[in-house]
Structures are given as C-alpha cells and as structure tokens.
Amino acid sequence: METYYTTKQVAKSIGVGYQTLLRWLYAKHLAEPERIKLGGASVRLWTKADLKRARQYKKDGLAARRRRTGTGRPKKRK
C-alpha cells in the first residue's frame, strides 16, 4: 500500500511554508497531486513521487529565482 502525505506534511518535509507550497501549485509551477473529497473538504494526496518532484522544484527554483539588486541606499559621491 502506498503512503500518502498532506500538503502541510510535504511543506514541512521540503522546508518551505504551507502558503509557499500552495502558491507554487496555484501558479502551476508544480503539477497538482490527486485530490479526494472527505466530507465537504477537498484534500490533496501527495505520493513519494510528488514529494520528490516538489523537493526538486525547490532546489532548482531557488537557484534560478530573481535576486534583488541595488539594495540599500546609494553611496554618496565625494
């Protein structure tokens, strides 16, 4: 039987916030895992493959993200 994880468990496992992981899903940077209905709620079921994909996205995405340039105040000229 395959092990499933919640979105919060995946976020904690890869070291990002829950909202960050949701932002990646909503922006379609990550493929959304399977969903099931439990009562009135919709729950994402993450597999080990989904977890691995999210971890890889974090590794690749953080290396390629935009960096701030020109931070701080401009230096005074003499």
C-alpha positions as CSV (number, residue, x, y, z in Angstrom):
1,M,0.0,0.0,0.0
2,E,1.3,3.4,-1.0
3,T,2.0,6.1,1.6
4,Y,0.3,9.5,1.1
5,Y,1.1,12.8,2.6
6,T,-0.8,16.0,3.3
7,T,0.2,19.4,1.9
8,K,1.3,20.5,5.3
9,Q,3.5,17.4,5.7
10,V,5.1,18.0,2.3
11,A,5.8,21.6,3.0
12,K,7.4,20.8,6.3
13,S,9.4,17.9,4.7
14,I,10.9,20.1,2.0
15,G,11.5,23.1,4.3
16,V,9.0,25.7,2.9
17,G,5.9,27.3,4.3
18,Y,2.5,25.9,3.6
19,Q,1.4,29.1,1.8
20,T,4.5,28.9,-0.3
21,L,3.7,25.4,-1.5
22,L,0.1,26.5,-2.2
23,R,1.4,29.5,-4.2
24,W,3.6,27.1,-6.3
25,L,0.5,25.0,-7.0
26,Y,-1.8,27.9,-7.9
27,A,0.9,29.4,-10.2
28,K,1.2,26.0,-11.9
29,H,4.9,25.7,-11.1
30,L,4.1,22.3,-9.7
31,A,1.6,19.8,-11.0
32,E,-1.2,19.4,-8.5
33,P,-1.4,16.0,-6.9
34,E,-4.6,13.9,-6.8
35,R,-7.5,15.2,-4.8
36,I,-10.2,13.4,-2.9
37,K,-13.3,14.6,-1.2
38,L,-13.5,14.0,2.5
39,G,-16.8,15.2,3.8
40,G,-17.1,18.7,2.4
41,A,-13.4,19.2,2.1
42,S,-11.1,18.5,-0.8
43,V,-7.7,17.0,0.2
44,R,-4.6,16.6,-1.9
45,L,-2.9,13.3,-1.6
46,W,0.8,13.5,-2.2
47,T,2.8,10.4,-3.1
48,K,6.5,9.9,-2.7
49,A,7.0,10.8,-6.4
50,D,5.1,14.1,-5.9
51,L,7.2,14.8,-2.8
52,K,10.4,14.2,-4.8
53,R,9.1,16.5,-7.6
54,A,8.4,19.3,-5.1
55,R,11.8,18.9,-3.5
56,Q,13.5,19.1,-6.9
57,Y,11.4,22.2,-7.8
58,K,12.6,23.9,-4.6
59,K,16.2,23.0,-5.4
60,D,16.0,24.2,-9.0
61,G,13.7,27.2,-8.4
62,L,15.6,28.8,-5.6
63,A,18.8,28.7,-7.6
64,A,17.1,30.4,-10.5
65,R,14.9,32.9,-8.7
66,R,15.4,36.7,-9.1
67,R,17.7,38.4,-6.7
68,R,17.4,41.9,-5.5
69,T,20.0,44.3,-6.9
70,G,20.9,47.7,-5.7
71,T,19.8,47.1,-2.1
72,G,20.2,49.8,0.4
73,R,20.8,53.5,-0.1
74,P,23.0,54.7,-2.9
75,K,26.6,55.6,-1.9
76,K,27.4,59.2,-1.6
77,R,30.0,60.5,-4.1
78,K,32.9,62.6,-2.8
